[in-house]
Amino acid sequence: MATTESAPLPLLPLLPSDEERMLRESAGGIAAKYGPHYYQEQVDNDLPMMELWNELGTQGFLGVHLPAEYGGGGLGLREMAIVVEETAMAGVPALAMLFSPGVIGTILGRHATADQKAQWLPRLASGESRISFAITEPDAGTNAHNISTVARKEGDRYIVNGQKYYISGVETAEYVMTVVRTGKDEATGRAQLSLLLIDADAPGLTRTKIPTVMNMAEGSWHLFFDDVEVPADRLIGAEGKGLSVGFTGLNTERILTSSICTGIGRYALRKAVKYANERSVWGKPIGSHQAVSHPLADAKIELDAAVLMTERACRLYDCGFEAGEASNMAKYLGARAGLHALDAAIQVHGGNGVALEYQLANYFFIVRMLNIGPVSKEMILNFVAERTLGLPRSY
């Protein structure tokens, strides 16, 4: 881990660079060709937005943050966050960008062997392959030390048994990166965790879709592992060090979650401002009334603050500094700001806010869910209270 003595401090620019503006225009331009009508059509027909995904991948946007020697753009998480936000601002939020090139891409980029990187990163960067991430279990919740899915080493393979819950996007995944228990720390009694890359169609791996109201292009799945055989060379990072390896991706997930939420928030705010300027009651636009304008102004302030914290987290992460605190704060602020902005936009539209024609309320449960996970606001507050403020541990 870099320190202030070994690396220059990352700078947080006051204005976007020309390169950032070009990236936003390019990624946003592609996403705008699809938009909210396409998004809802895909959701209604249980489709995964592959046309948008393939175009973003072909143009290099899915791997913009991955190493250039493995087919990526060689840039940073900041650039990936811009792509995620721009697609959400165009009304096509893609959760798959968070867990496949986002979480999995960064874990592989930082912890995989050279052979593993060469095998998987180019296809992730191009969008040819998707990899899902499975950590959550029915009885573990946010306590990863309670993970009970076990991988037993037998010669040159692992045998995996257990289950995972609320795993996103398995229906289009080629592999599932799975957090498993491979031992126990005798000193603490805690589980020793490892990461295995498992074929999504491996014998013994079955899944059941979880019905939800989230209105997303990606499904949520309950996975069952029954003597699933995994080659030993599918271990990512050192055995027993899976939690620290996994947090490379979990911090990324927090940051990109903020970006997808602020993107939806900005999408909603733009529609609300347009509506408040055009809708006239009592002879003047409803936006002239403070009861309408103040919630939108409040949403703008919250969104800008969340975007700034997200950029700070990206800069720290890209420079190799400790980014746990900033990543958690970014997720907390982004998810809250996105939800508040969307709710304010719905309120401004009155009854029209819940009409599908106005393309607002259909995004509500995505942002509401992202306020719950990955990592709830309560666990973020625990982190800040204990790690930053030095208060006693609460759990």
C-alpha positions in Angstrom: 0.0 0.0 0.0 1.4 3.4 -1.0 2.0 6.1 1.6 2.5 9.8 1.4 6.2 9.2 1.7 6.4 6.8 -1.2 3.9 8.3 -3.7 2.7 11.8 -4.5 -0.7 12.8 -3.1 -3.5 12.5 -5.6 -4.9 15.7 -6.8 -8.7 16.5 -6.9 -9.1 19.0 -9.8 -11.6 21.8 -9.5 -12.8 21.5 -13.1 -13.1 18.5 -15.4 -10.3 18.0 -17.9 -10.7 17.9 -21.6 -10.2 14.2 -21.5 -12.9 13.7 -18.9 -15.4 15.8 -21.0 -14.6 13.8 -24.1 -15.1 10.5 -22.2 -18.4 11.7 -20.8 -19.6 12.8 -24.3 -18.5 9.6 -25.9 -19.9 7.2 -23.3 -23.0 9.3 -22.8 -23.6 9.5 -26.5 -23.6 5.8 -26.9 -26.0 5.3 -24.0 -28.3 8.1 -25.2 -29.0 6.1 -28.4 -30.7 3.5 -26.2 -32.3 5.5 -23.3 -35.2 4.7 -21.0 -37.6 3.2 -23.6 -35.0 0.6 -24.5 -34.2 0.0 -20.8 -37.9 -0.7 -19.9 -38.4 -2.8 -23.0 -35.4 -5.0 -22.0 -36.6 -5.3 -18.5 -40.2 -6.2 -19.5 -38.9 -8.9 -21.8 -36.3 -10.3 -19.3 -33.4 -9.2 -21.6 -29.9 -8.1 -20.5 -29.3 -5.0 -22.7 -26.8 -6.8 -24.7 -26.9 -4.3 -27.6 -25.8 -1.5 -25.3 -23.3 -3.8 -23.6 -21.7 -4.9 -26.8 -21.4 -1.4 -28.2 -19.8 -0.2 -25.0 -17.4 -3.1 -25.0 -16.4 -2.8 -28.7 -15.7 0.9 -28.1 -13.5 0.2 -25.1 -15.6 1.7 -22.4 -16.1 -1.5 -20.3 -12.4 -2.0 -19.9 -11.4 1.7 -19.7 -9.8 1.1 -16.2 -8.2 -2.3 -16.9 -4.5 -2.7 -17.8 -3.6 -1.9 -21.4 -1.5 -5.0 -21.8 -4.6 -7.1 -21.3 -6.9 -5.2 -23.6 -8.0 -2.4 -21.3 -7.7 1.3 -21.6 -5.0 1.6 -19.0 -6.8 4.4 -17.1 -8.3 4.4 -13.6 -11.4 3.7 -11.6 -12.3 7.4 -12.0 -12.8 6.8 -15.7 -14.9 3.7 -15.1 -17.0 5.6 -12.6 -17.7 8.2 -15.3 -18.9 5.5 -17.8 -21.2 4.0 -15.1 -22.6 7.4 -14.2 -23.1 8.5 -17.8 -25.0 5.3 -18.7 -27.3 5.8 -15.7 -27.8 9.5 -16.6 -29.0 8.3 -20.0 -31.7 6.1 -18.4 -29.9 2.7 -18.9 -28.3 1.9 -15.6 -26.3 -1.3 -16.0 -25.6 -3.2 -12.7 -23.4 -5.6 -14.7 -20.8 -2.9 -15.1 -20.4 -2.9 -11.3 -19.8 -6.6 -10.7 -18.1 -7.7 -13.9 -15.5 -5.3 -15.2 -15.8 -3.3 -12.0 -15.5 -5.7 -9.1 -14.1 -8.8 -10.9 -11.9 -6.7 -13.3 -10.1 -4.9 -10.4 -9.7 -8.1 -8.3 -8.1 -9.9 -11.3 -6.0 -6.8 -12.2 -4.5 -6.6 -8.8 -4.4 -10.2 -7.5 -4.5 -12.7 -10.4 -1.4 -14.4 -11.8 0.0 -13.3 -15.2 -1.6 -16.4 -16.8 -4.9 -15.7 -15.1 -4.9 -12.1 -16.3 -4.1 -13.1 -19.8 -6.9 -15.7 -19.8 -9.7 -13.5 -18.4 -9.0 -9.8 -18.5 -9.1 -9.3 -22.3 -12.6 -10.8 -22.6 -13.8 -8.8 -19.6 -12.5 -5.6 -21.1 -14.1 -6.2 -24.5 -17.4 -7.3 -22.9 -17.2 -10.8 -24.5 -17.4 -12.3 -21.0 -19.3 -11.5 -17.9 -18.3 -12.8 -14.5 -20.7 -12.6 -11.5 -19.5 -12.2 -7.9 -21.0 -14.4 -5.1 -20.3 -13.6 -1.5 -23.7 -13.1 0.2 -25.3 -16.1 2.0 -28.7 -16.5 3.7 -27.2 -16.9 7.2 -24.1 -14.7 6.9 -25.5 -11.3 5.8 -22.8 -8.7 6.1 -20.7 -10.9 8.4 -18.3 -12.5 5.9 -16.7 -14.5 8.8 -20.0 -16.6 9.0 -19.7 -17.8 5.4 -20.5 -21.5 5.4 -20.0 -22.3 1.7 -16.9 -24.6 1.9 -14.2 -25.6 -0.6 -12.3 -28.8 0.3 -9.0 -29.3 -1.4 -8.5 -32.7 -3.1 -5.4 -33.0 -5.1 -5.5 -30.5 -8.0 -9.1 -29.5 -7.4 -11.5 -28.0 -4.9 -14.9 -29.5 -4.1 -17.4 -26.8 -3.3 -20.6 -27.2 -1.2 -23.0 -24.5 0.1 -25.2 -21.8 -1.2 -25.2 -18.1 -2.1 -28.1 -15.6 -2.0 -29.0 -12.5 -4.0 -26.3 -12.9 -6.6 -26.7 -10.6 -9.6 -26.5 -11.3 -13.3 -25.7 -15.0 -13.2 -28.0 -15.6 -16.2 -25.4 -14.0 -18.5 -22.3 -14.9 -16.6 -19.6 -17.2 -17.9 -18.1 -17.6 -14.5 -19.0 -16.9 -10.9 -16.2 -15.6 -8.6 -17.2 -17.2 -5.3 -16.1 -16.5 -1.8 -15.6 -19.8 0.0 -14.4 -21.1 3.4 -11.1 -23.0 3.0 -10.0 -23.2 6.6 -10.2 -21.7 10.1 -7.8 -19.5 12.0 -7.0 -21.5 15.1 -6.1 -18.3 17.0 -9.3 -16.4 16.4 -11.7 -19.1 15.3 -12.6 -17.1 12.2 -13.1 -18.5 8.8 -10.2 -18.4 6.4 -11.7 -17.4 3.1 -10.6 -17.8 -0.5 -11.8 -16.8 -4.0 -12.5 -19.4 -6.7 -13.5 -18.7 -10.3 -16.2 -21.3 -11.0 -17.9 -22.1 -14.4 -21.5 -20.8 -14.3 -22.6 -24.0 -15.9 -20.5 -26.3 -13.8 -22.1 -29.7 -12.9 -23.6 -29.4 -9.4 -24.1 -25.7 -9.6 -27.8 -24.9 -9.8 -29.8 -21.7 -9.4 -33.2 -20.3 -8.6 -34.4 -16.8 -9.6 -35.5 -14.6 -6.7 -38.7 -12.7 -7.7 -38.2 -9.0 -6.9 -39.8 -5.6 -7.7 -36.4 -4.0 -8.7 -37.2 -3.6 -12.4 -33.6 -4.3 -13.4 -32.1 -5.9 -16.5 -30.1 -8.2 -14.3 -31.7 -11.0 -12.3 -31.2 -11.9 -8.6 -30.3 -15.5 -7.9 -30.1 -18.1 -5.2 -27.2 -20.4 -6.0 -26.7 -24.0 -4.8 -23.3 -25.8 -4.9 -23.5 -29.6 -4.6 -20.0 -31.1 -4.9 -18.9 -28.6 -7.6 -15.4 -29.4 -8.8 -13.1 -26.5 -9.4 -9.6 -26.8 -10.8 -7.0 -25.6 -8.2 -5.6 -23.1 -10.7 -8.9 -21.2 -10.5 -7.9 -19.9 -7.0 -7.5 -16.1 -7.2 -4.9 -14.7 -4.8 -3.5 -16.7 -1.9 -5.6 -19.4 -0.2 -7.1 -18.1 3.1 -6.6 -14.5 2.1 -9.8 -14.1 0.2 -11.3 -11.4 2.4 -8.5 -8.9 1.8 -8.3 -9.9 -1.9 -12.1 -9.5 -2.2 -12.1 -6.0 -0.6 -10.1 -4.8 -3.6 -13.4 -5.4 -5.5 -15.7 -4.5 -2.7 -14.3 -1.0 -2.4 -14.7 -0.7 -6.1 -18.3 -1.8 -5.8 -19.0 0.8 -3.2 -17.6 3.6 -5.4 -19.4 2.4 -8.6 -22.6 2.0 -6.7 -22.4 5.7 -5.8 -21.9 6.5 -9.5 -24.9 4.5 -10.7 -27.1 6.2 -8.0 -25.9 9.7 -8.8 -26.4 9.0 -12.5 -30.0 8.0 -11.9 -30.4 11.0 -9.6 -29.1 13.4 -12.2 -31.3 11.8 -14.8 -34.3 12.3 -12.6 -33.3 15.9 -11.7 -32.9 16.9 -15.3 -36.4 15.6 -16.1 -37.9 17.3 -13.0 -36.3 20.7 -13.9 -37.7 20.4 -17.5 -41.2 19.5 -16.2 -41.1 22.3 -13.6 -40.3 24.9 -16.2 -42.9 23.7 -18.7 -45.8 22.8 -16.4 -47.9 25.9 -15.7 -50.6 26.1 -13.0 -52.2 29.4 -11.9 -50.6 31.2 -14.9 -47.0 30.5 -14.2 -44.5 27.6 -14.2 -44.7 25.4 -11.1 -40.9 25.8 -10.7 -41.5 29.4 -9.6 -42.9 28.1 -6.3 -40.3 27.4 -3.6 -42.2 24.3 -2.5 -41.2 22.9 -5.9 -37.8 24.6 -6.5 -36.3 24.0 -3.1 -36.4 20.2 -3.1 -34.8 20.2 -6.5 -32.1 22.7 -5.4 -31.5 20.5 -2.3 -31.2 17.4 -4.6 -28.6 19.3 -6.8 -26.5 20.1 -3.7 -26.6 16.5 -2.4 -25.7 15.1 -5.8 -22.8 17.3 -6.3 -21.4 16.6 -2.8 -21.8 12.8 -3.5 -20.0 13.1 -6.8 -17.1 15.0 -5.2 -16.7 12.3 -2.5 -16.9 9.6 -5.2 -14.1 11.3 -7.2 -12.0 11.6 -4.0 -12.4 7.8 -3.4 -11.5 7.1 -7.0 -8.3 9.2 -6.8 -7.2 7.5 -3.6 -7.9 4.1 -5.0 -6.2 4.8 -8.3 -3.0 6.0 -6.5 -2.9 3.0 -4.3 -3.8 4.8 -1.0 -6.1 3.4 1.6 -9.6 4.0 0.2 -11.9 2.1 2.6 -13.2 5.2 4.4 -13.7 7.3 1.3 -15.3 4.4 -0.6 -17.8 3.8 2.2 -18.6 7.5 2.5 -19.0 7.8 -1.3 -21.5 4.9 -1.3 -23.4 6.3 1.6 -23.7 9.8 0.0 -24.3 8.6 -3.5 -27.1 6.1 -2.7 -28.8 8.6 -0.4 -28.5 11.6 -2.9 -29.7 9.5 -5.8 -32.8 8.3 -3.9 -33.6 11.8 -2.6 -33.3 13.3 -6.1 -35.5 10.6 -7.7 -38.1 11.0 -4.9 -38.1 14.8 -5.4 -38.5 14.4 -9.2 -41.4 12.0 -8.7 -43.0 14.5 -6.2 -42.6 17.4 -8.7 -44.4 15.4 -11.3 -47.4 14.8 -9.0 -49.5 11.9 -10.2 -47.5 11.8 -13.4 -44.5 10.8 -11.3 -45.8 7.2 -11.0 -47.0 6.9 -14.6 -44.7 4.7 -16.7 -45.0 7.3 -19.5 -42.8 9.7 -17.5 -40.0 7.1 -16.9 -39.2 8.0 -13.3 -40.8 5.6 -10.8 -39.6 2.5 -12.7 -36.1 3.4 -11.4 -37.1 3.8 -7.8 -36.5 0.2 -6.5 -33.0 0.1 -8.1 -31.9 3.0 -6.1 -33.8 1.9 -3.0 -32.1 -1.5 -3.2 -28.7 0.1 -3.6 -29.3 2.0 -0.3 -29.5 -1.5 1.3 -26.6 -3.2 -0.4 -23.8 -3.6 -1.3 -23.2 -2.7 2.4 -26.0 -1.0 4.2 -25.9 2.5 5.5 -25.9 1.2 9.1 -22.7 -0.8 8.4 -21.1 2.3 6.8 -22.0 4.3 9.9 -20.5 1.6 12.1 -17.3 1.7 10.0 -17.0 5.5 10.3 -17.9 5.5 14.0 -15.3 2.9 14.9 -12.5 3.3 12.3 -12.6 7.1 11.8 -13.9 8.5 15.1 -12.4 5.8 17.4 -15.7 4.9 19.1 -16.2 1.5 20.8 -17.0 -1.4 18.5 -20.8 -1.9 18.4 -21.0 -5.4 17.1 
